[in-house]
Amino acid sequence: MSEAELRGSIAADPDDVHVETDWTRAVVGLPPRKRGIHIRLDEDVLTWFRKMGKGYQTMINNVLRAFVESRSQTGSHLGDGKTRHAARRRGAAHRAMS
């Protein structure tokens, strides 16, 4: 098969999307090391993630990472814990109404 025939065959392949790969968000290097911990989650939150199937713990990690990165970019953090305690009270109230 000639070079021209090979290129023609590739171009005609319906499974090849012919789209340039976007490397702008690529990360060079190894992912951060993970550490096993014990964490307590609200039952409904855990159930929701588990329904996503295999890899639900990675999804939880990704959600937490996105939260940390969003706070890092704005310079915001949880501060003195008032936000954390308010969220806990809202969660308790929500569970009590369920």
C-alpha positions as CSV (number, residue, x, y, z in Angstrom):
1,M,0.0,0.0,0.0
2,S,1.4,3.4,-1.0
3,E,1.5,6.4,1.3
4,A,-1.3,8.1,-0.7
5,E,-3.5,4.9,-0.4
6,L,-2.8,4.8,3.3
7,R,-3.8,8.4,3.8
8,G,-6.9,7.9,1.6
9,S,-7.9,4.9,3.7
10,I,-7.5,6.8,6.9
11,A,-9.5,9.8,5.6
12,A,-12.3,7.4,4.5
13,D,-12.5,5.7,7.9
14,P,-15.9,6.6,9.5
15,D,-14.5,5.9,13.0
16,D,-11.8,8.5,12.7
17,V,-13.3,11.8,13.8
18,H,-10.5,13.8,12.0
19,V,-10.4,16.3,14.9
20,E,-7.2,17.9,16.1
21,T,-6.5,17.0,19.7
22,D,-6.8,19.9,22.2
23,W,-3.7,19.7,24.3
24,T,-4.3,23.0,26.2
25,R,-5.4,21.3,29.4
26,A,-2.9,18.5,29.3
27,V,-0.8,18.0,32.4
28,V,2.8,16.8,32.2
29,G,3.9,14.4,34.9
30,L,2.4,12.0,37.3
31,P,-0.9,12.6,39.1
32,P,-0.6,13.5,42.8
33,R,-0.2,10.5,45.1
34,K,-3.4,9.4,46.7
35,R,-3.7,8.5,50.4
36,G,-6.3,6.1,51.8
37,I,-8.5,7.7,54.5
38,H,-11.8,7.0,56.3
39,I,-14.4,9.6,55.5
40,R,-18.0,9.9,56.6
41,L,-20.4,11.1,53.9
42,D,-24.1,11.7,54.0
43,E,-26.0,8.6,52.9
44,D,-27.7,10.4,50.0
45,V,-24.5,11.8,48.7
46,L,-22.7,8.5,48.8
47,T,-25.7,6.8,47.2
48,W,-25.6,9.3,44.3
49,F,-21.9,8.8,43.6
50,R,-22.2,5.0,43.9
51,K,-25.0,5.1,41.2
52,M,-22.4,6.5,38.8
53,G,-20.8,3.1,38.9
54,K,-17.2,2.0,38.9
55,G,-14.8,4.9,39.7
56,Y,-17.2,6.7,42.0
57,Q,-14.4,7.3,44.5
58,T,-12.3,9.0,41.8
59,M,-15.4,11.2,41.0
60,I,-15.6,12.2,44.6
61,N,-11.9,13.1,44.5
62,N,-12.4,15.1,41.3
63,V,-15.3,17.1,42.9
64,L,-13.2,17.8,45.9
65,R,-10.2,18.8,43.7
66,A,-12.4,21.2,41.7
67,F,-13.7,22.8,44.9
68,V,-10.2,23.3,46.2
69,E,-8.9,24.7,42.9
70,S,-11.9,27.1,42.7
71,R,-11.2,28.4,46.2
72,S,-7.4,28.6,45.4
73,Q,-8.1,30.8,42.3
74,T,-10.3,33.2,44.2
75,G,-8.2,33.3,47.3
76,S,-11.2,32.1,49.3
77,H,-11.2,29.5,51.9
78,L,-13.5,28.2,54.6
79,G,-12.0,30.6,57.1
80,D,-13.1,30.2,60.7
81,G,-15.5,27.4,60.1
82,K,-18.7,29.4,60.0
83,T,-19.4,28.3,56.4
84,R,-18.8,24.7,57.3
85,H,-21.1,24.8,60.4
86,A,-23.8,26.6,58.4
87,A,-23.7,23.9,55.7
88,R,-23.9,21.2,58.4
89,R,-27.0,22.8,59.9
90,R,-28.6,23.1,56.5
91,G,-27.8,19.4,55.8
92,A,-29.3,18.4,59.2
93,A,-32.4,20.4,58.5
94,H,-32.8,18.9,55.1
95,R,-32.5,15.3,56.5
96,A,-35.0,16.1,59.2
97,M,-37.6,17.2,56.6
98,S,-37.0,14.0,54.5
